[in-house]
Amino acid sequence: MVRIFRHYVSTVKLTLALVDFGLIAGCVVLAEIARYAAIDQSIGLATGLAAWAAKLLVPLVSVSALLGVGTYHSDAMQDFRIFSIRLAVGLFAAGIFMSALLYFLPMLPLWRSILLLALVFSFASLFTVHGLFQLFGNTELVGRRVLILGAGALAKELKQYASNAREAGLNIVDVIVLPGETTPLVNALVLDDIDALDDYAIKREVEMIILANDEDGLSVPLEALIACKLAGIEIKDRLSFYEQVRGYVELNSVRSEWIIFSDGFRGGTGIERLGKRLLDIATSLLLLTITFPVMVFAAILVRLTSRGPVFYRQQRIGLNGTSFDLLKFRSMRVDAEASGSPQWAQKNDPRVTPIGNFLRKTRIDELPQVLNVLNGAMSFVGPRPERPYFVSQLEEQIPFYRERHCVKPGITGWAQIQYPYGASVEDARRKLEYDLYYIKNYSLFLDLLIILQTVRVILFPTGAR
């Protein structure tokens, strides 16, 4: 994993994105040469600062669009059909954006015919390269050599994860049984001398050791692990593995001392907080401008198709536990909570109106929350705000739940793009693990990544209710 502005990025994904950037840049140059050659053999490649800026904007916009639609997401990297669809959508979106940019900035010397040809070349080249990666890019070829120390349930989960998620870049070469393990995995290795683990790991050219001691009372060869670390082998416990490789903080392993003394949970510097507020205002105004016609149409539909107000105000818990009124388009009947007590949303919830069901699946019902962002009650990116009734219950049932209120809640967030819609205590627990990762590793870079990847959640929803 590579850490960029506190956020952990898979080296496999980063390498693919950099290769894609280079390929698209090459396709722009090739398209320009081909286009000029088709009309006049004497015309050379356009040079100069503006010309190269235009050429580099194409791969920059294209890779950003591909990231936004989920081309580098795990499901697209495992299913080539999903990748192909998202590749086409991403390049189409990049083409629309670049065409508009070239229209408003005519000083950028890049013909639209060259842009179109470059995108066609890019689709062909990326389709080929990613296809070859999915065919031949197995974990033995692209993964780091990993040894799992411990052969219980956690080791089984790690092996399954490594085999299903090639983008994690983990090549599990051995699973070592710890002394005293009662039900080790089949085919796990028993070392004659566990204290000689360092010699064995060096001989096997191990690059990382993951400590998977999920049974109480197991002895760990500390001296051997120290020797491994001094020899350049990376050592991870289960908490650091889940955080750095899987992008969430595992609650079962969290202790108060870890939150206090770990690197993170700083809430950002004063400059970062100012930058976040400016990003909130700019993003909200842009979204409000783009979606205003959609919001007007949605308001008319809600008004005409069901009895009750267009907007729905609901009290939520925000920064430092203070409450505020969250604004949404009404998607349920006015008597949705006639029983008097709040209820979790359900799959195929009978309280949702037909238009409300469409608004929820397309996330249009969330658009009025840009007003909550503009007035400062919310941020564009952050943990989703919850109702006071559920917060009081969840704080009793889930450890560290109140820590999510140390930052402003958001319209979108790390949990929203990583975990499907949840409407239960267990779902709240899982989403908290992602929220804690966001709070611990917050940066403006991570906010921008989340905003980009929210496009994937909107275009390819996995659990809206």
ABEGO torsion letter per residue (X at the ends): XBBBGGBBBBAAAAAAAAAAAAAAAAAAAAAAAAAAAAABAABBBBBEAAAAAAAAAAAAAAAAAAAAAGAABAAAAABAAAAAAAAAAAAAAAAAAAAAAAAABAABBBBAAAAAAAAAAAAAAAAAAAAAAAAABBAAAABBBBBBBEABAAAAAAAAAAAABAAAGBBBABBBBBBGBABBBBGBBBBABAAAAAAAAAAAGBABBBBBBABBGBBBBAAAAAAAAAAGBBBBBAAAAAAAAAGBBBAAABBAAAAAABBEGAGEBAAAAAAAAAAAAAAAAAAAAAAAAAAAAAAAAAAAABBEBABBBBBBBBBGGBBBBBBBBBABBAAAAAAGBBBBBBBGBAABBAAAAAAAAAGAAAAAAAAAAAAGABBABEBBBBBAAAAAAAAAABBGAAAAAABBBBABBAAAAABBBBBBAAAAAAAAAAAAAAAAABBAAAAAAAAAAAAAAAABBAABX
